[in-house]
Amino acid sequence: MKSDLVRFEDWTDPVPPAAREVVSRLPEDDIGHPPLLFVPGTSSPSFAEHWLGHAAGRGFSSYALSPRPGGDLRAQVHDTVQVAASLPRQAVLIGHGLGALVVARALGRYPARAAVLTAPVLSGWAVARAFSLFSRPVLPAPAGDPPVLVAGSPDDRAVKRKALDRAAAGYGGAPLLFPGMGHDLMLEEGWEEPIDAILDWLEKQLPMPGH
C-alpha cells in the first residue's frame, strides 16, 4: 500500500461540487460513541432499511451517503472524506460492495477511528464497469493506522471467499464470515447478526464510553 496524502490531481483538476444526499438515524441519547458513516455501492436505502436504525438503537449516530450520480471513483472518495470530516466526531467508515472500495481509498485521506469493508468489491469487472478501472486499484495505506475489519459470506456469489481472505490479509487480519448469507448482508434474512457482530467488534477495538 502507498501513501495517498499528497494529491496533486486534486490541485490541478478538483472534483466538481455536487449536492450530497445523506440519510441519518440518531440515538435517543448521545453516549459518546463514534459516528458511523455507511458508504453503499449503489444507494443509501440499502443501509437505511435496517442497519442505520439498529446501530442507532445501540447508541451509534449513523449516516449513509448516497453516491453522486455519474461520479467516478475519485469523486465518490472525495464526497466520503468531506462528509466524514463534517461529522461531530472522528467517524468509523463502513463500506459495502463497491462502497468498500470507496472506503478503502478514503482511508488514505481521512484518519478514521476504524473501518469495515463488507462484501468488498476491490477489483474485477464490477469495478471496471462502475469506475472505468481495468487494472487492480492500488489501495493507499490507511492514515493513522485504524483497525480495519473485512466481513462477508463464503456463500456470496459476487465476492468469493478467496477475495475476502485476500482483502482481509491486506489489512493484517482474517475475514469475519457469515455462512448462508448472500452479498447484501444488510438486507438478508438474519441481517441483525452481521451488524451486531460489527458493532461488537467496534466496542472491543475502540475505547467506548462506560466500558
N, C-alpha and C positions, 0 to 999 in steps of 0.2 A: 504494500500500500504506500501511496505517496502523499505528501502534504498538499492540501488544497487551499491554503490560507492566502496565497498570492494569486489574484485573479485578474490578470492583465486584460482578458477578454471583456470583463465587466467594465473596465475603464474605457476601452475603445468601442465597445458595442453593447451598451447597457440594455438590460431586459426592459421592454416597454411596460409602463404601468398598466394595471388591469384591476377591475373590481374583484375582490376575493370573497367567496361565499364560505362562511364558517358557521357550522351548527354547533351549539353548545348545550351541555347539561351540567348543572352546578349542584353541589351537595347542599343540603339544608344548613349545615354548619361547616364553616371553613376551619378545619383542624390542622392546616398547615402542610398537607400532602402536596407534592409537586404536581402541577397540572399535566394532563396527558393531551398530546396533540396527535390525533389519528390521521394518517395520510392514506386514503384508499387508492386503489389502482384505477377506479372508474369514477365513483361518485360517493359523496359523504353518507347518503342514506344506508349504505351497506353497514356502516358502523352505528348510525343513529337508530337503527331498528332495535337493537338490543344492548350492545356493549356500552354505549355512552351512558345510558341511564343506569346500567348495572354498576359501572365504575363510580358514577356519582353517588350511588347508594352506599358505596364503601368509602366515601369521603374524598374522592378524587374529582377535582374540576376537570371536565372532559370536553374536548373540542375536536371537530372533524373538519378538515379543509377539503373543499371540492376542487379538483384540478381545473385550471383555467382552460376553456375550450380552445383546442388547437395549439396549446402551449407545448413547446419542446421540453426536453429533459432539463435544460438549464433554467427555463422559466419556472418549471414546477419546483425545482430545488430552491430557486430564489424566493418563490412565494412561501414555501415551507419555512425557510430561515426567517423571513420577515414576520410571519405570523407567530412563530415560536418566540422571537425576540420581543414581541409586543405583549406576551402573557405576563402576569404579575410575578411569577417565579420562574426559575430555570426549569424548563419542561422536559418531560420524557417524550420521545418521539416513537410512534408505533405505526409501522407501515405494513400494508398488505399487498401481495402480488407485485405489480409494477410500482405501487406506492412504496414498497420496501426498497426498491432501487433508488427512488427519490430520497428516502430517509438515509440510506447508506451514503449517498452523495452529500446530503445536507450535513451529515455528521462531520465532514471535513471543514465546515464553516461555522457550525453552531455547537458550542460546548454543552451538549445535552446532559441532563442528570443520568439518563440511561436511554437505551433504545431497544425496541423489539421489532424484529423482522418476521412477520408471519407469512407463511407460504410464499417466500420471496422469489420473485422472478428477476434474476440478476443478469441474465443473458439469454440468447436464443431468438427464435423467430418473433416472439411476442414483443421483445424489446425493439427489434428491428422494425416491426410494423408500427409500433407506437411512437418511437423516437428516431427512426432512421439511423440506428446504430447497428452496423452489421458485424462489428467485432465485439469481443467481450469488454464491456466498460471497465475502465480502471477505477477502482474504488479508493478514495482517499483514506488516510489514517484518521480515525476519529479525534477531533480536537478535545483535549482534556482527558482522553483515555476513559470514557464512560463504560460501564458494563453493558454488554450487548447480548441479547438473547435471540436465538433463532427458533421459531416454533412452526410446526406444520403437521401434516398427516402422512404416514407412509402409504396411505391409500389414495393420496391426491393424484389425479390423472394429469394435472397440469405441471406440477412440480414434483419430480421423482425423489425418492429417498436419498439417492446419491447427491442430488443437488442440495438437499437440506444439510447433509453431512458436510459437503464442501463449503457451503456458506457459513455454517457454524464453526468449522475448523479455521476459517479465515479470521475469526474473532477469538480464537483460542478456546473454544468450547465444543459441546455436543448439542444437537437439537433437542428441544422438548417436543415429544411426539404424542399425537392423539389418534390412535388407530381407529379405523372405522368411519372417520370423518372425511369429507371432501375438501375441495380447495377453499370454499368460502366458510371458514371456521365460524365466523360471526353470524352466519345465517343458518347453519346446520341445526338439526335437532340435537339438543345437548350443547348448545352454544355457551352455556354457563361454565362448563368445565375449562375451556381454554382461557377465557377472560379471568376467571378466578385463579387459575394457575399463574397467569401473567402477573396479576396483582399480588399474589403471594410471593412470587419471585422478587418483585419490586420492593416489597416490605422487608425481605431478607437482605437485599442488596444495599438499600439506602436507609440512612437514619430517618426514622419516622416519628412524628410527634406521639408521645405516650408509649413508645416502645423502648 
